[in-house]
Amino acid sequence: MFSRNSHKLARLIHHEIDHLDGLLYTARMTPGTEPIPVEAYRQTGRAWVYDGA
């Protein structure tokens, strides 16, 4: 059985495993892509958007 939050849980687990492996999200970014500062999204009510997600 899958819930509608299964994808979110899988993404969270993958994110934490990356930390255990010493990887930051910037290591998975497309070359030439600039990170978006948290301040740019904080309190906007918009969800994070990832290319290719």
mmCIF file of the N, C-alpha and C atoms, coordinates in Angstrom:
data_MODEL
# 
_entry.id   MODEL 
# 
loop_
_atom_site.group_PDB 
_atom_site.id 
_atom_site.type_symbol 
_atom_site.label_atom_id 
_atom_site.label_alt_id 
_atom_site.label_comp_id 
_atom_site.label_asym_id 
_atom_site.label_entity_id 
_atom_site.label_seq_id 
_atom_site.pdbx_PDB_ins_code 
_atom_site.Cartn_x 
_atom_site.Cartn_y 
_atom_site.Cartn_z 
_atom_site.occupancy 
_atom_site.B_iso_or_equiv 
_atom_site.pdbx_formal_charge 
_atom_site.auth_seq_id 
_atom_site.auth_comp_id 
_atom_site.auth_asym_id 
_atom_site.auth_atom_id 
_atom_site.pdbx_PDB_model_num 
ATOM 1   N N  . MET A 1 1  ? 0.844  -1.171 0.000   1.00 0.00 ? 1  MET A N  1 
ATOM 2   C CA . MET A 1 1  ? 0.000  0.000  0.000   1.00 0.00 ? 1  MET A CA 1 
ATOM 3   C C  . MET A 1 1  ? 0.892  1.238  0.000   1.00 0.00 ? 1  MET A C  1 
ATOM 4   N N  . PHE A 1 2  ? 0.538  2.176  -0.839  1.00 0.00 ? 2  PHE A N  1 
ATOM 5   C CA . PHE A 1 2  ? 1.275  3.431  -0.927  1.00 0.00 ? 2  PHE A CA 1 
ATOM 6   C C  . PHE A 1 2  ? 0.370  4.571  -0.507  1.00 0.00 ? 2  PHE A C  1 
ATOM 7   N N  . SER A 1 3  ? 0.946  5.510  0.173   1.00 0.00 ? 3  SER A N  1 
ATOM 8   C CA . SER A 1 3  ? 0.190  6.708  0.511   1.00 0.00 ? 3  SER A CA 1 
ATOM 9   C C  . SER A 1 3  ? 0.618  7.827  -0.420  1.00 0.00 ? 3  SER A C  1 
ATOM 10  N N  . ARG A 1 4  ? -0.124 8.891  -0.414  1.00 0.00 ? 4  ARG A N  1 
ATOM 11  C CA . ARG A 1 4  ? 0.244  10.001 -1.280  1.00 0.00 ? 4  ARG A CA 1 
ATOM 12  C C  . ARG A 1 4  ? 1.499  10.705 -0.779  1.00 0.00 ? 4  ARG A C  1 
ATOM 13  N N  . ASN A 1 5  ? 1.969  10.342 0.410   1.00 0.00 ? 5  ASN A N  1 
ATOM 14  C CA . ASN A 1 5  ? 3.191  10.930 0.952   1.00 0.00 ? 5  ASN A CA 1 
ATOM 15  C C  . ASN A 1 5  ? 4.398  10.020 0.786   1.00 0.00 ? 5  ASN A C  1 
ATOM 16  N N  . SER A 1 6  ? 4.240  8.888  0.128   1.00 0.00 ? 6  SER A N  1 
ATOM 17  C CA . SER A 1 6  ? 5.358  7.953  -0.052  1.00 0.00 ? 6  SER A CA 1 
ATOM 18  C C  . SER A 1 6  ? 6.527  8.609  -0.778  1.00 0.00 ? 6  SER A C  1 
ATOM 19  N N  . HIS A 1 7  ? 6.232  9.399  -1.796  1.00 0.00 ? 7  HIS A N  1 
ATOM 20  C CA . HIS A 1 7  ? 7.290  10.066 -2.556  1.00 0.00 ? 7  HIS A CA 1 
ATOM 21  C C  . HIS A 1 7  ? 8.061  11.022 -1.656  1.00 0.00 ? 7  HIS A C  1 
ATOM 22  N N  . LYS A 1 8  ? 7.351  11.745 -0.808  1.00 0.00 ? 8  LYS A N  1 
ATOM 23  C CA . LYS A 1 8  ? 8.008  12.681 0.100   1.00 0.00 ? 8  LYS A CA 1 
ATOM 24  C C  . LYS A 1 8  ? 8.900  11.944 1.093   1.00 0.00 ? 8  LYS A C  1 
ATOM 25  N N  . LEU A 1 9  ? 8.430  10.832 1.612   1.00 0.00 ? 9  LEU A N  1 
ATOM 26  C CA . LEU A 1 9  ? 9.224  10.049 2.551   1.00 0.00 ? 9  LEU A CA 1 
ATOM 27  C C  . LEU A 1 9  ? 10.468 9.498  1.868   1.00 0.00 ? 9  LEU A C  1 
ATOM 28  N N  . ALA A 1 10 ? 10.311 8.989  0.657   1.00 0.00 ? 10 ALA A N  1 
ATOM 29  C CA . ALA A 1 10 ? 11.458 8.455  -0.080  1.00 0.00 ? 10 ALA A CA 1 
ATOM 30  C C  . ALA A 1 10 ? 12.488 9.549  -0.346  1.00 0.00 ? 10 ALA A C  1 
ATOM 31  N N  . ARG A 1 11 ? 12.008 10.729 -0.689  1.00 0.00 ? 11 ARG A N  1 
ATOM 32  C CA . ARG A 1 11 ? 12.925 11.843 -0.948  1.00 0.00 ? 11 ARG A CA 1 
ATOM 33  C C  . ARG A 1 11 ? 13.666 12.250 0.317   1.00 0.00 ? 11 ARG A C  1 
ATOM 34  N N  . LEU A 1 12 ? 12.955 12.261 1.443   1.00 0.00 ? 12 LEU A N  1 
ATOM 35  C CA . LEU A 1 12 ? 13.572 12.596 2.727   1.00 0.00 ? 12 LEU A CA 1 
ATOM 36  C C  . LEU A 1 12 ? 14.644 11.576 3.096   1.00 0.00 ? 12 LEU A C  1 
ATOM 37  N N  . ILE A 1 13 ? 14.338 10.296 2.942   1.00 0.00 ? 13 ILE A N  1 
ATOM 38  C CA . ILE A 1 13 ? 15.306 9.243  3.274   1.00 0.00 ? 13 ILE A CA 1 
ATOM 39  C C  . ILE A 1 13 ? 16.536 9.362  2.371   1.00 0.00 ? 13 ILE A C  1 
ATOM 40  N N  . HIS A 1 14 ? 16.311 9.585  1.083   1.00 0.00 ? 14 HIS A N  1 
ATOM 41  C CA . HIS A 1 14 ? 17.431 9.739  0.151   1.00 0.00 ? 14 HIS A CA 1 
ATOM 42  C C  . HIS A 1 14 ? 18.293 10.938 0.548   1.00 0.00 ? 14 HIS A C  1 
ATOM 43  N N  . HIS A 1 15 ? 17.655 12.027 0.924   1.00 0.00 ? 15 HIS A N  1 
ATOM 44  C CA . HIS A 1 15 ? 18.362 13.230 1.362   1.00 0.00 ? 15 HIS A CA 1 
ATOM 45  C C  . HIS A 1 15 ? 19.254 12.931 2.570   1.00 0.00 ? 15 HIS A C  1 
ATOM 46  N N  . GLU A 1 16 ? 18.716 12.210 3.542   1.00 0.00 ? 16 GLU A N  1 
ATOM 47  C CA . GLU A 1 16 ? 19.481 11.890 4.748   1.00 0.00 ? 16 GLU A CA 1 
ATOM 48  C C  . GLU A 1 16 ? 20.614 10.915 4.448   1.00 0.00 ? 16 GLU A C  1 
ATOM 49  N N  . ILE A 1 17 ? 20.393 9.964  3.560   1.00 0.00 ? 17 ILE A N  1 
ATOM 50  C CA . ILE A 1 17 ? 21.461 9.040  3.162   1.00 0.00 ? 17 ILE A CA 1 
ATOM 51  C C  . ILE A 1 17 ? 22.581 9.804  2.469   1.00 0.00 ? 17 ILE A C  1 
ATOM 52  N N  . ASP A 1 18 ? 22.205 10.777 1.639   1.00 0.00 ? 18 ASP A N  1 
ATOM 53  C CA . ASP A 1 18 ? 23.234 11.621 1.020   1.00 0.00 ? 18 ASP A CA 1 
ATOM 54  C C  . ASP A 1 18 ? 24.097 12.282 2.089   1.00 0.00 ? 18 ASP A C  1 
ATOM 55  N N  . HIS A 1 19 ? 23.480 12.787 3.158   1.00 0.00 ? 19 HIS A N  1 
ATOM 56  C CA . HIS A 1 19 ? 24.259 13.400 4.240   1.00 0.00 ? 19 HIS A CA 1 
ATOM 57  C C  . HIS A 1 19 ? 25.217 12.387 4.866   1.00 0.00 ? 19 HIS A C  1 
ATOM 58  N N  . LEU A 1 20 ? 24.741 11.168 5.077   1.00 0.00 ? 20 LEU A N  1 
ATOM 59  C CA . LEU A 1 20 ? 25.605 10.135 5.656   1.00 0.00 ? 20 LEU A CA 1 
ATOM 60  C C  . LEU A 1 20 ? 26.784 9.818  4.735   1.00 0.00 ? 20 LEU A C  1 
ATOM 61  N N  . ASP A 1 21 ? 26.548 9.955  3.431   1.00 0.00 ? 21 ASP A N  1 
ATOM 62  C CA . ASP A 1 21 ? 27.611 9.727  2.447   1.00 0.00 ? 21 ASP A CA 1 
ATOM 63  C C  . ASP A 1 21 ? 28.465 10.967 2.214   1.00 0.00 ? 21 ASP A C  1 
ATOM 64  N N  . GLY A 1 22 ? 28.162 12.049 2.919   1.00 0.00 ? 22 GLY A N  1 
ATOM 65  C CA . GLY A 1 22 ? 28.947 13.268 2.788   1.00 0.00 ? 22 GLY A CA 1 
ATOM 66  C C  . GLY A 1 22 ? 28.579 14.134 1.601   1.00 0.00 ? 22 GLY A C  1 
ATOM 67  N N  . LEU A 1 23 ? 27.387 13.921 1.029   1.00 0.00 ? 23 LEU A N  1 
ATOM 68  C CA . LEU A 1 23 ? 26.947 14.704 -0.125  1.00 0.00 ? 23 LEU A CA 1 
ATOM 69  C C  . LEU A 1 23 ? 25.965 15.784 0.306   1.00 0.00 ? 23 LEU A C  1 
ATOM 70  N N  . LEU A 1 24 ? 26.088 16.936 -0.311  1.00 0.00 ? 24 LEU A N  1 
ATOM 71  C CA . LEU A 1 24 ? 25.113 18.004 -0.128  1.00 0.00 ? 24 LEU A CA 1 
ATOM 72  C C  . LEU A 1 24 ? 24.269 18.092 -1.394  1.00 0.00 ? 24 LEU A C  1 
ATOM 73  N N  . TYR A 1 25 ? 23.123 18.746 -1.296  1.00 0.00 ? 25 TYR A N  1 
ATOM 74  C CA . TYR A 1 25 ? 22.243 18.818 -2.466  1.00 0.00 ? 25 TYR A CA 1 
ATOM 75  C C  . TYR A 1 25 ? 22.930 19.487 -3.654  1.00 0.00 ? 25 TYR A C  1 
ATOM 76  N N  . THR A 1 26 ? 23.892 20.349 -3.389  1.00 0.00 ? 26 THR A N  1 
ATOM 77  C CA . THR A 1 26 ? 24.597 21.021 -4.482  1.00 0.00 ? 26 THR A CA 1 
ATOM 78  C C  . THR A 1 26 ? 25.386 20.031 -5.341  1.00 0.00 ? 26 THR A C  1 
ATOM 79  N N  . ALA A 1 27 ? 25.744 18.877 -4.778  1.00 0.00 ? 27 ALA A N  1 
ATOM 80  C CA . ALA A 1 27 ? 26.476 17.859 -5.542  1.00 0.00 ? 27 ALA A CA 1 
ATOM 81  C C  . ALA A 1 27 ? 25.598 17.228 -6.616  1.00 0.00 ? 27 ALA A C  1 
ATOM 82  N N  . ARG A 1 28 ? 24.284 17.322 -6.468  1.00 0.00 ? 28 ARG A N  1 
ATOM 83  C CA . ARG A 1 28 ? 23.352 16.723 -7.432  1.00 0.00 ? 28 ARG A CA 1 
ATOM 84  C C  . ARG A 1 28 ? 22.759 17.750 -8.392  1.00 0.00 ? 28 ARG A C  1 
ATOM 85  N N  . MET A 1 29 ? 23.178 18.997 -8.245  1.00 0.00 ? 29 MET A N  1 
ATOM 86  C CA . MET A 1 29 ? 22.646 20.047 -9.115  1.00 0.00 ? 29 MET A CA 1 
ATOM 87  C C  . MET A 1 29 ? 23.287 19.976 -10.493 1.00 0.00 ? 29 MET A C  1 
ATOM 88  N N  . THR A 1 30 ? 22.527 20.386 -11.502 1.00 0.00 ? 30 THR A N  1 
ATOM 89  C CA . THR A 1 30 ? 23.041 20.461 -12.856 1.00 0.00 ? 30 THR A CA 1 
ATOM 90  C C  . THR A 1 30 ? 24.180 21.481 -12.893 1.00 0.00 ? 30 THR A C  1 
ATOM 91  N N  . PRO A 1 31 ? 25.306 21.140 -13.538 1.00 0.00 ? 31 PRO A N  1 
ATOM 92  C CA . PRO A 1 31 ? 26.419 22.094 -13.608 1.00 0.00 ? 31 PRO A CA 1 
ATOM 93  C C  . PRO A 1 31 ? 25.953 23.446 -14.153 1.00 0.00 ? 31 PRO A C  1 
ATOM 94  N N  . GLY A 1 32 ? 26.412 24.513 -13.517 1.00 0.00 ? 32 GLY A N  1 
ATOM 95  C CA . GLY A 1 32 ? 26.045 25.853 -13.928 1.00 0.00 ? 32 GLY A CA 1 
ATOM 96  C C  . GLY A 1 32 ? 24.806 26.397 -13.233 1.00 0.00 ? 32 GLY A C  1 
ATOM 97  N N  . THR A 1 33 ? 24.116 25.550 -12.469 1.00 0.00 ? 33 THR A N  1 
ATOM 98  C CA . THR A 1 33 ? 22.929 25.976 -11.738 1.00 0.00 ? 33 THR A CA 1 
ATOM 99  C C  . THR A 1 33 ? 23.348 26.582 -10.414 1.00 0.00 ? 33 THR A C  1 
ATOM 100 N N  . GLU A 1 34 ? 22.781 27.705 -10.091 1.00 0.00 ? 34 GLU A N  1 
ATOM 101 C CA . GLU A 1 34 ? 23.087 28.374 -8.823  1.00 0.00 ? 34 GLU A CA 1 
ATOM 102 C C  . GLU A 1 34 ? 22.090 27.943 -7.757  1.00 0.00 ? 34 GLU A C  1 
ATOM 103 N N  . PRO A 1 35 ? 22.546 27.690 -6.535  1.00 0.00 ? 35 PRO A N  1 
ATOM 104 C CA . PRO A 1 35 ? 21.610 27.359 -5.453  1.00 0.00 ? 35 PRO A CA 1 
ATOM 105 C C  . PRO A 1 35 ? 20.682 28.546 -5.162  1.00 0.00 ? 35 PRO A C  1 
ATOM 106 N N  . ILE A 1 36 ? 19.467 28.243 -4.773  1.00 0.00 ? 36 ILE A N  1 
ATOM 107 C CA . ILE A 1 36 ? 18.507 29.280 -4.404  1.00 0.00 ? 36 ILE A CA 1 
ATOM 108 C C  . ILE A 1 36 ? 18.585 29.459 -2.895  1.00 0.00 ? 36 ILE A C  1 
ATOM 109 N N  . PRO A 1 37 ? 18.878 30.657 -2.422  1.00 0.00 ? 37 PRO A N  1 
ATOM 110 C CA . PRO A 1 37 ? 18.958 30.872 -0.970  1.00 0.00 ? 37 PRO A CA 1 
ATOM 111 C C  . PRO A 1 37 ? 17.615 30.590 -0.296  1.00 0.00 ? 37 PRO A C  1 
ATOM 112 N N  . VAL A 1 38 ? 17.673 30.010 0.882   1.00 0.00 ? 38 VAL A N  1 
ATOM 113 C CA . VAL A 1 38 ? 16.456 29.709 1.630   1.00 0.00 ? 38 VAL A CA 1 
ATOM 114 C C  . VAL A 1 38 ? 15.623 30.978 1.812   1.00 0.00 ? 38 VAL A C  1 
ATOM 115 N N  . GLU A 1 39 ? 16.285 32.096 2.002   1.00 0.00 ? 39 GLU A N  1 
ATOM 116 C CA . GLU A 1 39 ? 15.572 33.349 2.218   1.00 0.00 ? 39 GLU A CA 1 
ATOM 117 C C  . GLU A 1 39 ? 14.675 33.709 1.036   1.00 0.00 ? 39 GLU A C  1 
ATOM 118 N N  . ALA A 1 40 ? 15.028 33.225 -0.153  1.00 0.00 ? 40 ALA A N  1 
ATOM 119 C CA . ALA A 1 40 ? 14.226 33.519 -1.335  1.00 0.00 ? 40 ALA A CA 1 
ATOM 120 C C  . ALA A 1 40 ? 12.881 32.796 -1.293  1.00 0.00 ? 40 ALA A C  1 
ATOM 121 N N  . TYR A 1 41 ? 12.789 31.697 -0.552  1.00 0.00 ? 41 TYR A N  1 
ATOM 122 C CA . TYR A 1 41 ? 11.552 30.923 -0.472  1.00 0.00 ? 41 TYR A CA 1 
ATOM 123 C C  . TYR A 1 41 ? 10.847 31.053 0.869   1.00 0.00 ? 41 TYR A C  1 
ATOM 124 N N  . ARG A 1 42 ? 11.578 31.413 1.890   1.00 0.00 ? 42 ARG A N  1 
ATOM 125 C CA . ARG A 1 42 ? 11.008 31.467 3.235   1.00 0.00 ? 42 ARG A CA 1 
ATOM 126 C C  . ARG A 1 42 ? 9.787  32.383 3.262   1.00 0.00 ? 42 ARG A C  1 
ATOM 127 N N  . GLN A 1 43 ? 8.711  31.892 3.846   1.00 0.00 ? 43 GLN A N  1 
ATOM 128 C CA . GLN A 1 43 ? 7.466  32.636 4.043   1.00 0.00 ? 43 GLN A CA 1 
ATOM 129 C C  . GLN A 1 43 ? 6.757  33.004 2.743   1.00 0.00 ? 43 GLN A C  1 
ATOM 130 N N  . THR A 1 44 ? 7.074  32.334 1.628   1.00 0.00 ? 44 THR A N  1 
ATOM 131 C CA . THR A 1 44 ? 6.398  32.648 0.373   1.00 0.00 ? 44 THR A CA 1 
ATOM 132 C C  . THR A 1 44 ? 5.174  31.770 0.166   1.00 0.00 ? 44 THR A C  1 
ATOM 133 N N  . GLY A 1 45 ? 5.115  30.634 0.861   1.00 0.00 ? 45 GLY A N  1 
ATOM 134 C CA . GLY A 1 45 ? 4.011  29.712 0.682   1.00 0.00 ? 45 GLY A CA 1 
ATOM 135 C C  . GLY A 1 45 ? 4.157  28.830 -0.552  1.00 0.00 ? 45 GLY A C  1 
ATOM 136 N N  . ARG A 1 46 ? 5.279  28.973 -1.264  1.00 0.00 ? 46 ARG A N  1 
ATOM 137 C CA . ARG A 1 46 ? 5.514  28.140 -2.447  1.00 0.00 ? 46 ARG A CA 1 
ATOM 138 C C  . ARG A 1 46 ? 6.359  26.932 -2.071  1.00 0.00 ? 46 ARG A C  1 
ATOM 139 N N  . ALA A 1 47 ? 6.127  25.837 -2.770  1.00 0.00 ? 47 ALA A N  1 
ATOM 140 C CA . ALA A 1 47 ? 6.943  24.630 -2.562  1.00 0.00 ? 47 ALA A CA 1 
ATOM 141 C C  . ALA A 1 47 ? 8.257  24.778 -3.305  1.00 0.00 ? 47 ALA A C  1 
ATOM 142 N N  . TRP A 1 48 ? 9.283  24.065 -2.830  1.00 0.00 ? 48 TRP A N  1 
ATOM 143 C CA . TRP A 1 48 ? 10.551 24.031 -3.539  1.00 0.00 ? 48 TRP A CA 1 
ATOM 144 C C  . TRP A 1 48 ? 10.324 23.408 -4.911  1.00 0.00 ? 48 TRP A C  1 
ATOM 145 N N  . VAL A 1 49 ? 11.018 23.890 -5.919  1.00 0.00 ? 49 VAL A N  1 
ATOM 146 C CA . VAL A 1 49 ? 10.915 23.357 -7.265  1.00 0.00 ? 49 VAL A CA 1 
ATOM 147 C C  . VAL A 1 49 ? 12.309 22.913 -7.698  1.00 0.00 ? 49 VAL A C  1 
ATOM 148 N N  . TYR A 1 50 ? 12.418 21.655 -8.089  1.00 0.00 ? 50 TYR A N  1 
ATOM 149 C CA . TYR A 1 50 ? 13.693 21.101 -8.526  1.00 0.00 ? 50 TYR A CA 1 
ATOM 150 C C  . TYR A 1 50 ? 13.584 20.746 -9.989  1.00 0.00 ? 50 TYR A C  1 
ATOM 151 N N  . ASP A 1 51 ? 14.564 21.134 -10.783 1.00 0.00 ? 51 ASP A N  1 
ATOM 152 C CA . ASP A 1 51 ? 14.578 20.733 -12.197 1.00 0.00 ? 51 ASP A CA 1 
ATOM 153 C C  . ASP A 1 51 ? 14.708 19.231 -12.269 1.00 0.00 ? 51 ASP A C  1 
ATOM 154 N N  . GLY A 1 52 ? 13.937 18.624 -13.132 1.00 0.00 ? 52 GLY A N  1 
ATOM 155 C CA . GLY A 1 52 ? 14.007 17.189 -13.331 1.00 0.00 ? 52 GLY A CA 1 
ATOM 156 C C  . GLY A 1 52 ? 13.309 16.375 -12.275 1.00 0.00 ? 52 GLY A C  1 
ATOM 157 N N  . ALA A 1 53 ? 12.633 17.016 -11.342 1.00 0.00 ? 53 ALA A N  1 
ATOM 158 C CA . ALA A 1 53 ? 11.955 16.278 -10.267 1.00 0.00 ? 53 ALA A CA 1 
ATOM 159 C C  . ALA A 1 53 ? 10.599 15.797 -10.719 1.00 0.00 ? 53 ALA A C  1 
# 
